[in-house]
């Protein structure tokens, strides 16, 4: 059966292809240009939507638009809840609960006042929209944190606040709307209260019950490994839809509770599930923001005026900072962390989706100002995304809460070679962390002034105690080939396979000992394994960095050091690249070439 489309409308298949290409393409371009991905996604949606008129979700997708966005937001919130392990809170726990328990009501009040006095909305519309404005948007926070490389605690504060407050904000809007219905005499106060209580109770029971049931089924082996993700998705969509039928927008609370429960059960398949959900979230965030921007039209945007601009300024620069600073009064958080959180409040797609829903309902009840809710929501999202997209990283560095210099290197395994390599990198101002589960092996590294971590780099202690955002590359160089392979395989998805290295395994040639390409990292150190490198270090070999110039190019260095094994190159721009076994040095003017070299001959 063919699907008829209107004049100028795109076929549904073309719509999905366009949204996917624009969303993922914008994220890739942002990675290449080192720009905030959200900004480029919004720009792409505006260009193909109201700009060129090539894509109009209302025309090309029609009634599918709202459920698609709802399902995408549900999956995004579940993935966010799945990342909220209580053990990761530690020093940020007090701040998170204050931002939720104190910050949410304060933000609701401040947003309502800003909407009434700055934007000129009536009290009813302001109260409903003010409730959803307390959310800071996990769809936006996650990409910004990935790009800004913030310190652990302020990043946790922003992430937890965004994910926990998202369903809270949606329910606050529902509560305000129920009050408006009572005032409009279309519903009794008792009925509204019962409806709210029933919806929240059902959401909590469904979320906890679904999470408990899945964990039990996965642990008992009732679901085969290859079906765990499909079963998870099916249950997720089922409980979301069921909860939403009881009370609109309560499904967001359900999926968040479900993810939060599963994140804190030490599920063996947790890492695989979360990794897949992260990949799905990247695709969904891309699609949602393209749809969000493309759904705007010139008539809607024309409703924005100077009062709308005043509303955005007051919300971003007055309401948000005041809410956070008051909420965090009396905590042990240092002032620079409070200021960073206070000045960071990007809004996301949930704000626009819920604003559009309640805007239509309020207009139907006779509140004409409610027609401005959608353009105001879009203006706030666009402005805060652009503002924080470009300001978060510089603000974090200015407050001493973000990585200022080049990203560092984690050297796994304490030995004379790792200490020598760490010292060479440290002299070139590359941050280094040497890790080993045996304390005595770290002594030479500590004596050399290098940062060390005593423990397994794959442990929870390392996950919560090592500022991973400060490092970009990992080199596994212990005397245990199997452990090196495990480290490289486990950390590759987080650091990128091109940034994870290990020494050559003692036995890796031949079909009997060869491993598939999916295991391990790239080889470093040429054809030398740990034992051979240790033997050469005992003979006086060392790790040296040599500056290459026009007068002393790579060819001259190679002629002078025929036995040396190139390890890495540091570019004048500050970038560090390790040299894998199948690669050769590139050289260049002012490049520092780091190599394992024999002792210099006495002259």
N, C-alpha and C positions, 0 to 999 in steps of 0.2 A: 504494500500500500504506500503510495507516494505521499509525501508531506508537502502541502502547498505552502508557498511562501509569498509574501506580498511583494509589491514592486520595489526593487532595489534591495530586498532582504537577502541575507546570506543563508545558504543551506546550513542546517544544524551541524553537519560534519565539518564544514568550513569554519563555523564559529568556534568549535572546540579546537581545531587546528590553529586558528589565529590566536586564540587566547593562550594556548600552550606555548606557541612560538614567541609571542610578545613577552609573556611572563618570564619564561626561562631565558630568553634572549636578553631581556633587561637585566636579569640577575648576573648572567655571564659578563655582559658589558660592564656592569658596575664593578665586578671582580677585577676585570682587566684595567679599568680606569681608576680603581680604588675610590669609588664614589658610593654613597648610600644607595643600596639597591631599591629601597622603597621609593625614593625620589624618581628614579628612572622608570619604575613600573607605573607610577601615577602619571608621569609625563607621556608614556606610551599609550596609556588608556585615554588620556585627554586628546591626544593627536588623532587616533583612529576613531574616537567617539565624537564629541562635540566639535573637534577641530576640522576633520576631513569628512565626517559623516559616513565613514565606511562601515561602522559597526554600531548598532544600537541594540543593547540587550533586550529592551522592551519589545522592539520590533522583531528581532531575529531569534530570540529565545522565548519571549513571552512569559507565560505562567511558570516556566521552569526556572526562571531567575531566582525567585525567593527561596524555593526549596534547595537549589544548588548552593546558594550562599549559606543557608542554615546548616546544611550537612557539612560543608567545608569548615565552618566555624566550630561545629561540634567536634570534628576530628582534630582541629588545631588545639582546641581547649583540652581534649583528652590527652594529646601528646604533651601539652604543657603540664598537665597534672601528673603524667607519667614521669616527668623529670623532677618532680618535687619530692625528693627524699628528705625526711626529717633530719637525718644525720648530716646533711649538707648545710643545714641552717646554722648550727653552732652559734657563733657570736652574733648572727643577724636575726635570731629568733625574736627577741624583744622588739626590734624595729619593725619586723614584718607584722606581728600581731597588732602593734600600735597603728600601723598604716591601714590595717583592715578594720579594726574595732573603733578607733578614734578617727582615723583619716576618712573613712567612707562617709560617716554622717556629716563631718565638717565639709568635705568636698561637695556633698549633696547640697548643703545649705549655701555654701559659697557660689556654686554653679547656678543655683536657682536665683540668687540675688543678681549675679552677673547677667543672666538671661533676661531678667525683668528690667533692671535699671540700665544696662548697657545695650542689649539687643532690642529692648522694648516689647518683649512678649508679655502676655497676660500671666497671672500667677498660676493658673491651672497648667498651661503649656510649659511654663518655666519649671514647675515642680516635676512634671513627668520627664522632661528632657534633662533636667538637672540630675535625676537619679542615674541615668545611664552615662552621664558625663564623668562619673567618678572613676570609670575604668580607664586604664592607660594603654590597653591593647597589646596582648601577647603577640598578635600578628606583626606588630611593628617592633616591639622591644627585642625579640629574638634576633632579627637581622642586624639591628643597631648594635647590640652587645657583641655579636660576632665580629663586627667591623671595628668597634672602638677599643677592644682589648682592655677592658676595665679590670681593676683589682677585684678579687673574689667577693668580698662582702657587699660593696655597693651594687655589684652585678646581681647578687642573690636578692638583695632588697628590691631592686627594680623588677626582676623576673617573678619573684613570689607575689609581689603586690599586683602585678599585671594579671597573672593567672587567677589568683584567688578573688580579686575584686571584679573580674569580668562577669562571672555569674551573679555576684552580689549586686553589681550595677544594674544588670538586666532585671533582677527581682525587685530592686528599688523602683525602677520605672514601672513595673507591673503594679507595685503597691500604690504608687502615686496615681496611676491610671484608675485603679479600683476606687480610690478616694474621689477622683473626679466623677466616676460613674455614680457614686453615692450622692454627691452634690448635685448631679444632673437628674437625680431621682429615678435613674434607670436601674438601680440596684440598691438593696438595703445594706446598711453598715454591717449587720450581723452576717449577711450572705457574703459580703466581700471578705470579711475576716476569715470565715470558714473556708472560702475558696483559696485564699492565700496559704492558710495553715495546711490544708489538705495537699496543695501542690508542693509545698516545701517538704512535707513529710514523705510524700510519694517519691520525690526526687532523691532524698537521702536514702530511703529504703532500697530503691532501684539501683542507685549507684553503688552502695555497699554490697548489696546482694549480688549484683552482676560481677563485681570485682572479686568477691569471695568465691563465687561459683567457678569463675574462670581459673583462678589460682588453684583451687582444689582439683579441677579437671586436668589442668596442665601438669601438676605435680604427680597425679595418680596415673598419668599416661593414657587418659581417656581420649585425648586428642593427639593425633600423630604430629610430628614436628612440622611437616610440610603444610598442615592445615591450621596451625595455630594463628597465623596472621589473618587468614580468611574468617575463621571462627570469631576472632577478636573484633573484626570489622562488623560482622553480622550482628553480634551482640551489642556492640556500640550503637549502631544505627537503630536497633530495636528498642533499647531502653531510652534513647533520645526521643524517638517518635512517641513512645508510650507516655513518657513524662510530659511531653509537650501537649498531648491531648488532654491531660488533667489540668495543667496551668501553663499558658503560653510563656515561653522563655525559661521555664523551669528545667527543660532538658539540658541547658548549659550547666546548671548546677549538678545534674545527674552525671554527666560525662566527666566533669572535673573531679567529683568525689570518687568515681570509679577509677580514674587514672591515679589519683592520689593514694587510694588504697593499694592498688597493684604496685605502685612504686616503692612501698614500704613493707613488702612481704618477702624480700630476698628470693624472688622467683628465679630459678636457674636460666630460663629463657628470656629474662628481662632485657639483657643487652641487645639480643637480636631483635626483639619486638620494638624496643625503643629506637634502634637504628633505622628499621624500616619505617616507623612512624615519622621520624625526622625527615626521611626522604619524601614521604607523602606530603608532609607539611610544607616543604619547600615548593612543591608543585601547587598545592592548594593556596598558599599565600600569594603566589604569583598570579594564579587565576582570579582569586577574589579581588585583588587590587586592580587588575585590568578591568574586570566587570564593574567595580565600583566607580572608577574614573570614566569609563565609557558610557555609563548609564546617565551621567549628567547631560543636560541639554541647555541650550542657550536661554530658554525661558526660565528654567530653574535657577541658573547662575545669575540671571538678571534680577532676582529677588535680593541678591546681596548688595548691601549699601555701606555707607560709612559706619552705621551703627553695628553692622555685622563685623566690620574690621575692629571697632572698639571692643566688641564682645570677645573676639579672639585675643586681643592684646591683654585685656583684663584677666581672662581665664588663664593664659599661659604665664603671664608675668606677675600676677597678683594672687589669684585664687589658689593656683597650684603651689607656689612657694609657701604661702601662709598656711595652707592645709598641712603640708609635710612638716614644716618647722614647728608648728604647734603640736602636732602628733608626736614628734620625737623629743619634745622637751623632757628633760630629766633622764634620758637614756645615756648610756656610756659611749654612744657613737661619737666619734670626733666630728668637729664642725665641718671639715672639708667633705666628709661623706654625707652629712645632712644637706649641705648646699648642693652637692651633685644630684642627689635624689630630688631635692626641691625644685631644681631648675630643669629636670627631665620629666616630661609628662606627655609623650606622644599618644595620640588617640588612634584607634584602629577601626577595622571594618565593622565590628559589632556595634559601634556607636551609630554608624550610618544605617545599618540594617534595622536596628531596633527603632531608631528615630523615624525612619520611613514608615514602619509598621504603625507606630502610635500616632504619627502625624496624620495618616489617613483616617484612623479611627476618631481622632479628636475633631478633624474637619467634619466628619459625618455627624458628630454631636453638636455642631454649630460653632466650634472654636476656630474662627477664620485664621487667626495668627499661626495656627498649627501647620499651615502650608509652608511656613518658613523653616520648619524643623529640619527637613532634609538638606536644603542648601546651607543652613548654618552648621549642620553636622559635617558636611563635606568640606566647608571652609575651615573648620577647626582641625579636621584630620589632615587636610593638605598643608595647612600652615604649620602645624606642629611636626608633621613628618619632615618637611623641608628644614624647619628650624633645628630640630634635634638631630636630624640626619647629618647636618654639616657641623653642628656645635658640640655634640656629645664627646667625640674623641679629643678635640682641642680643650674642651672644658675639663675633661678627665686628666689630661696631661698638666694643665695649669694648676689643678688642685692636688697634683701628685698622686692621682689614683688610676693612672693608665700608663702603659709602657711608653717611655719616651724615646729610648734608643732603639737600635735594631733588635729584632727578635732573636732569642738565644738558642742554645743547643743543650740538649740533655744527653749526657754520656752515661750509659748504663754499664756499670762495672768499674770497680776501683782497681787500678793497676798502674804500673809505672808508665805505660803507654797512654792510658786515659789521662793521667795527671799531666804528662808532657803535652798532649794535644790540648787539654784544657788551658794550660798556661799560655800556649801559643795563641789560642783564640782570645784569651783574656787580655793579652797584650795588644791585640787588635781591637779591643773594646767590644768584643762579642760576649754577651752574658753566657755563663756556663754553669750547669748544675751536674755534679757527679753523684750518681746513685748506686748504692750497693746494699744488699741485705746483711752483709757481714761488716760490723763496725771497723774492725782492724784494717780492712782493705781501703778504708777512706782516710786513714791517717796521713798518708803522703799528700793527698789532695787538700786536706784541711791545713796541713803545714805550709802548703804552697799558696794558701789564701783563697782557694776556690770554694764556692758554695757547695754544700753536700746535702744529700738526703739519705738518712739511714733507714733502710727498709726496702720492701719490694716495690718497684715503680708501678706495678699493676695492682697494688693493694688499695683498699678504701682509704687508708691513711694517706697515701700519695694523692689520691683523687681529691681529698679535702685539704691536704696540706701543701700541695705544690701549685703555684700559680701557673697553670698550664698556658694561659694566654700570653705569658712572657716568652714562650719558646715556640719555635717553628719547626725545628728538626730534632730527630732522635737518632743516636748511633748506639746500637747494642754491641758491646765489645767485652762480654764476660768470657770466662773460659768454658762455659757450658753452651755448646752450639744449639741444643734444643731450646734452652731458655732464650737465647738471642732470637731464635726464630719465633718463639711465642710472643716476645715483646714486640717485635716488628709487625707481626700479624695482628696483634690486638690493638696496637696504637695507630696502625695505618689508616683506618677510617677517620680518626680524629685529626691526625696531622696531615693526611694526604700521602698516598703511597710514594710519591716522588720525593718526600721529605723524610723517609724512614730508611735507615741503613743498618747493616750488620757486617761483621767480619766474615770472611770466607769460612765455611764449615770444613772441618778436617776431612770428612768424607762427604763429598757432594758430586764427584764425577762418577759417571756410570749410571745405568738405568736402575740398579739396585738401590742406590742411595739418593738419587735425584728426587727433589720435591716439586710439586706442581707450582705454577707461577703464582697461584693465589696465596701461598704461604711464604713467610719471610719478607725481608726487605732487600733493597738494592745492595750489592756487594761493594765494600770500600776496603782499601788497602791492597789493591791488586790481587795477586795470587797468594798472599800471605795469610795464614790462619793465626789464631791466638798464640799457639805454641811457638811458631816461627818468629812472630813479632816480639814475644817475650825473650826469645833467645837473642835476637838482634839488639834489643834494648840492653840486655846484660852485657853485650859486647861494646857498648858505648854509643850505639845509635841514638838519635834524638829527633825531635820534631822541631823543624825550623821554618820560619816565615821569611821569604825573600821578596823584596820589592822589585818588580819588573819595570823597566823604563825603555824609552826608545834606544838608549845607549846599551842597555842590557836586556834584550828581549828574551822571550821564552826559549828560542833556539839556543842562545848562548848559555842559558841556565841548564838546559838539557845536556849540552856538551860538557859542562863543568861537573854535572851530577848524574852520570850515566846509571848509577845504581839506586838513586833515590826513587821513592815511591810517592807520587803526588797524591795528596789527600783532599785538598780543598782550595778554593780561590775566593778571595775577598775583593770585591769590586770597589772602585773609588766612591760609588754611590752608597756603599755600606752593605750591599747584598752579599750573602755568603752562600756559596754553592759547593757541595761536596762532589768529588769526582768518583763516579761509580767505575767498576772494573771495566766496563765496555766503553768508557769515555776517555778522552784525552784532554789535557789542559787547553784552555782557549787563549790564555795569556792576554796581553794588552797593556797599554801604558798605565802605570800606577796601580797595577793589580798586585796584591800580595798573594804569593803562591806558598801554600803550606804543604810540607812534605816530610815523610819519614826518611832521614838521610843518615849515612854512615858518619863516623867522627871525622872532623876535618883533619887533613894531613898536616903534620908539622913541617914548617919550612924554615 
